[in-house]
Amino acid sequence: MMHPTDATYIALVSLAATAARALRRGLPTGWRLRLEARAPDDLSHRWIWLHAVSVGELILAKGLVEKLLNARFRVHLTTGTPAGLAMLNERAALWDQGRGLLSGGVFPVDDPAGLRSFFRTPPGAFIALETELWPNLLRQLEARGIPRIIVNGRLTPRTSGRAGMGGKWLRQAAERLTLVAARDPESAESFRSLGAANVALGGNLKADLPCPPPLNASWDALRLGWQEDAVLIAGSTLDGEESMVLKTWRELRSVYPSLRLVLAPRQPRRFQAVADFLTGQGCAFARASEPWPEDPRRWQKKEILLLDTLGDLPAAYGEGTLALVGGGWRGQGGHNPLEPVRWGIPTLIGPGYGNFEDLVGPLRSARRLEVVGESELMAAIRSVLESAPARGPGWDANAILPEGLSGALEKTWTLLQPFLPSQAYSS
């Protein structure tokens, strides 16, 4: 007999999904994609379902994808946002390297109808990154004896202590997990308090990312045009941070008139709004999503590059003199500071870095980044510009990281292996 908590959840999510399917044409793109999600027809027995909810998690998933494909597992990688799907469509073939083992698609709605095609050929394991607790999916996986795993698990005490029916659903979902490879001790304790029985410390996969793929050839003209100039890279900015950055950059140009700016908003849905803002401010800028000037002399007339493309920011940090990582001046979570730190360039973040405390602490102690308030930003950037070379030393995966931050991928893979199918795909 179905548990009352399960019955309540399935009834409500099925009702909402039925209404959404009836109104499909008027729904946002993300919802329509999830309503239309289907598993591929060619999935082999005991395939691996790997889920990465959006762009950031997909970047993290690359190392695990490589491990699974090298072990000859058939992998279907799902994501939950239009931006994630765009990146997945762009990267899946590159990651697969002609092996025919990797496919990608959208994560379904968590009702019986949405999940049906994903169990025609049941997976051998389900692996999700960070905090993806879907009650009906975990219930169906458990009923079939399929391992249910969270890697790079991130969970705050506030989420784990959620009250009401939502908290009951969350706790029941957590109790069904086979393994949680938590990214930090605080998250591990939060998963345990939520009811997860098997929790281990896997480390933060963000600290173990491989060198990003190189930028396309269009960047060659920009490099030549800006080769003598300092470049400020402002990445993963939130609403309100672009105006802060632009104001600071303009004031700096009174001292450093050739200072260039690369501005990369965090959310793709805001790309157009930021472009309109720059236009309204009278900025001489180019958009990365549009045809690039091929003549370096034309780049000398451009002050700003609006990086409105997906997945290029980690490599673009390598083009900079210094980096500002957004999310901590107008938010309380912050974003991954390791992306520019790995390039050896000075990195500044705001005080709201709560989602990355496990990384920020060691990096600050090693003097690899600086936390500055908005009122201190001008002085901090000037201090860097007075002493830093125009470009950083280049990518260094290990030497510039404090001891203890690397090795998360190998730890996570070791934890995963006992729960993976014993027989991988063979053709």
N, C-alpha and C positions, 0 to 999 in steps of 0.2 A: 504494500500500500504506500502511495506517495506521501511524503512528509508534508504537513500543512504549509510550511514555509515555502517548499518547492511549488506546491499547487497554487499558492497565491501569486508567486512570481510569474509562473508560466501563464496563468490566466491573464494577468495584467499586461505582460509583454506581448502575448498573442493578440489581445484586444488592440493594443497600440499599433502592432504591425499590420493587422488587418485593415485598420483605418488608414494607415500610411500607404498601403498598397492601393487602396481605393483612390487616394489623392496623389498618386505618384507624380504626376506631371507638375504639380505645383510645389513640390518639395525642393529643398536645397540639394545641390549636386551630391553632397556626401551621403545624405539619406537615400537618394535614388540609387546610388552605386551599391550601397549595402543591401537594399531590397532586391537588387538584381544579382547579387553575388552567387556564383555557382562554382563548385569544385571542378577541376578538369576531368574529362572522361578517361584519360589514360593513366590515372594514378594506379601504381602497383601496390600489391599487398604490403602492409606495414610501412607505408610512406610516413614521412615526418612532416607534421604541420608546425611550421614556425611562424609566429605572429609578432609583428612589430608595428605598433599603432600608427606611427607617422614618420616624418623624415628623420628626426633625431634617432629614433629607435632603429630605423633601417640602416643608418650608418653604423650603429653599434652591431647590428646583426651580421655584418659582412664577415667578420672573423669566424663566427659559428657556421655560417653558410659554407665557407671554405672547408672547415673541418668536416662537416657532414658530407659534402660532395666528394672530398678526398677519400672518405670512408665508403663511397659508392651508395649513399642513401638517396632515394628519390625524395625531393623536398618540394613542398608547396609553401611559398612564403606569402602571407597575407598582410594587408595594411588597412587602416580604417579611415583615411582621409584622401581627398583628391590630390593634395600635394604629395602624399606618400605614394599614391598610385602612379603619379607622373614620374617620380624618381624610380620606382620599381620597374616601370615600362622601359626606362632608359638604361637601367643598370643590370637587369636580370640576365640578358644574353651575355654581357661582359663577364659577369660572375660565373655563369655556367660554362663558358669556354668550350662550347660545342659538345658537351657531354650528354645533353638531353636529359639531365637529371633535375633541373630547376625550373619551376614555373612560378608565376606570381599572379595575385589577384586581390580582390577586396574581401575583407572579413564580413561574414554575414550577420544579419539580425539574429539575436539570441532567442528565437522562438522555434518550435518544432519544424515549421515549414522552411525557415531560413537555413537550418542546419541539415536538412534532409540529404541534400546532395553530397555533403561532406562525410556522410557515413555510409554511402553506397559501397565504397571500399574503405573500411575503417582504417584510420591512421595507426601507426605503431607507437607513436608518442606525440603529445602536444606540448610545445615549448613556446612560452610567451615571454617577452621582455618587459621588465619593470613592474607594472601593477595592473595586469589585465585579468580581472576576476569576473568571469561571466558565469552566473549560477547555473543556467540550463545546460550550457556546453560542458561544464565540469561535471554536472550530474550525469549526462549521457556518457561521457568518457569513463567515469567511475563505474557505471553499470556494465560497461564492456571490458573493464579491467585494463584500460589504456592509461599509461603513465601521464601525469598532469604536472607540468614543471614550470616554475617561474625562474628566470635567470636575470641577473643584475637587479634583483628584487629591491624595489624602493617603496617604503611605506612609512608614513609619519604617524606618531602617536595620536594625532588628531583624527586621522582617517581610521585607524584601528579602534579608536574609542567611539566611533559613530553610533548614535542611539537610534531607536525606532526600527521600523521594518527594514529600511535600507541597511542598517547595521546588522540585522539578523541575516539578511541575504548575503552580506559580505562575509560574515563569520562562517556561515554554512559553506560558502564557496571556498574559503581558506582552509577549512577542515578537510576538504576533499583533495587538497594538493598533495601530490606524491613527494615533491621535493621543492624547496625554495633555496636557490643559491643567492643569498642576500648580498647587496653591494657594500654594506657597512654594518657595524654592530648595532646601531640604533634601529635600522630597518629590520635586522634579524630579530631583535627583541619585539618589535611591533608585530611582525608576522606571527611570532610565537604567542603573543598576547591575543591575537585574533583567532588562534586555534590551529594554526599550521603545525603539524606534528614533527616534520622532518625539515629542519632549517639549518643550513650551513653557511659559512661565510665564503663567498666566491670572489669578492672584490669587485671593484668598479671597472666595467669593460671600457668606459670612457678613457681610462688610463692606459689602455692596451691597444688603442686603435692603430692600424698600420698607416704608413704614409699614404695620404690621399692621392687619387689619380691626378695626373698632370692636367693643368689648364689647357684649353684648346689653343690652336696656333694664332688665333686672333689677338691673344695677349702680347705677342711679340712686338707689335707696333706700339702698344701702350708702354711696354718696358723701355723701348728706345726713346719714346717721346718724354717719358718721365724719369729717365735714368739718372739725371743729376739732382732730382728733387726728393725731399722727404715725403713719405706717404703715410697718412693716418688711416688705419683700417678700423672702422667702427662696425662691429658685427653683432648680429642677433638683437638689434635695437627694438624696443617696444614703443608704443604710442607715447609721444612726449619726449622721448630720448633723442629723436632726430633733430628736433628744434634745439635741444640742449647742445648736441654735438655741433650743429651748424653755427650756433652763436659762438661757441668756444673756438671753433676752427677759424671763423672770420676774425675774431680778436687776435688769434695767433698769427694770422697772415699780416698783421701790422708789423710784426717782428720778423716773420719768416714768409715773405711774399710768394714764394714758390711752393709752399706746402700744399700737397694734393690730398684728396679725401676719397676713400672708397667706403660707401655707405650700404650696409646690407640689412634691411629690415628682417625681423624674425619670421613674421607671418606673411606668406605669399598673398593673402587676401588684401594686404595693405600696400602692396607694391605700387598700385596706381595712385593711391592717396599720397604716398611719399613723393612720387614723381610730380604730382600736381603741386605739392608743397614746394618742391625745389624750383619748379617753374615760376610759382608765385613769388619766390624770393629772388628771382632774377639770376639764378645760378647757371653757369655754363657747364652743363653736365651731359653725359651720355648714359644710355640704358644698356646694360649687358644683354638684355633680351632682344635688342634691335641690331641691325647690321653695324658692325664696328668700322670706324675709320681705318683704312689700311695704310695711310701715310702717317708716320710718326709725327710729322710737323702739325698735323691736325690735332693730335693728342696734346700738343703743347698749348693749344687754345682751350682745352677742356680742363676744368678745375676739379670736377667730381665725376666718379663712376658710380652710378646706382646699380648695385649688384642684385638685380631682380631675376636671378636664375636659381635653380635648385641644386644644392649639393656642391657648389663651387667655393663656398666660403672657406672650408678648411684649407684648401690649397691657396686661396687668395691671400690668406694671412702671410704666406711666405713672400708676398710682394711688398710687404710693409716695412716701415721704420719702427712703428709701435702700434699697439692694438688697444682698442677699447672694447671690452666684451659687455654687451648690453644686458638688460634684464635686472640689474641691481640698482639702478637709479630711479626707475619708475615702477619697479616690481619688487617682490620679496623672494623670488626663487633664484634669479640669475641664470646664466648659461655656462656652457663648458669652457673654462679658461685654458684647458690643456691644448686646445686647437692652435692658438697662437704661441703658447709657451713651447710647444714642440718645435717651432721654427726658430727658437732662440731669440725672439724679439721681445722687448719690454712690453709688459701686459698690465693694464689697469682695469679694475672692475669696481662696481659700486658696492655699497654696504649691504644691499639686499641679496645675498648669495646663499640663502638658506638651503637650497637644493644641492649645493656643492660643498658643504662644509668639510666633507671627508677629503676633498681635493685641495681646497683653499688653504686649510691649516698647514699641511706639509709644504705646499708651494710657497706660502708666505715665509715659513721658517727658512726655506732654502733661498729666499730672496728672488724667486722666479716671477712673482707678481706683486702688485701693490693694490691695496684696497683704499679708495679715495672717495670722499664725499664730493658732491657737486661743487661746493664752494672751493674745494682744493684742486679741482681738475686742471684748471689753467696752469697753476704752478707746477703740478706734477708732470704735465706734458712738456712744459718748457724745460724742466730739468732733464728730461729724456732727450729732447732735441738738441740740447747743448752738448751732449756727450755721445749719443748713439750714432753709429754709421748709418748711411742712407738705407741699407738693406741688412737684414739679419744674416746669420751664418748658414742658414739652410736647415733642412729637416734633420732631427736627431732623435731617434725613437727611445733611446735609453739614457744617454749620458747626462741629459739635463733634467731628468726626473729624480726627485728624492727617493731614497731607498724605501721599498715597501709599496710603492704605487704600481709597479709593473707586475706582470704575471697573472692578471685576472683571467685572461682567456684560457690559459692552461689549467688554472684551478677550476674554472667553470666546466671545462671539457672533462676533466677527471671526475667531477661530481656527476656529470650527465651520463657517462658511459654505462654504468650499471643499469640504467633505465631505458637505454636504446635497444631496439630490436637486435637480436643476435645475428640475423641474416640480412645483409644489405641487398640492394638491387643488383641484379646481374642481367645482362642482355646477350 
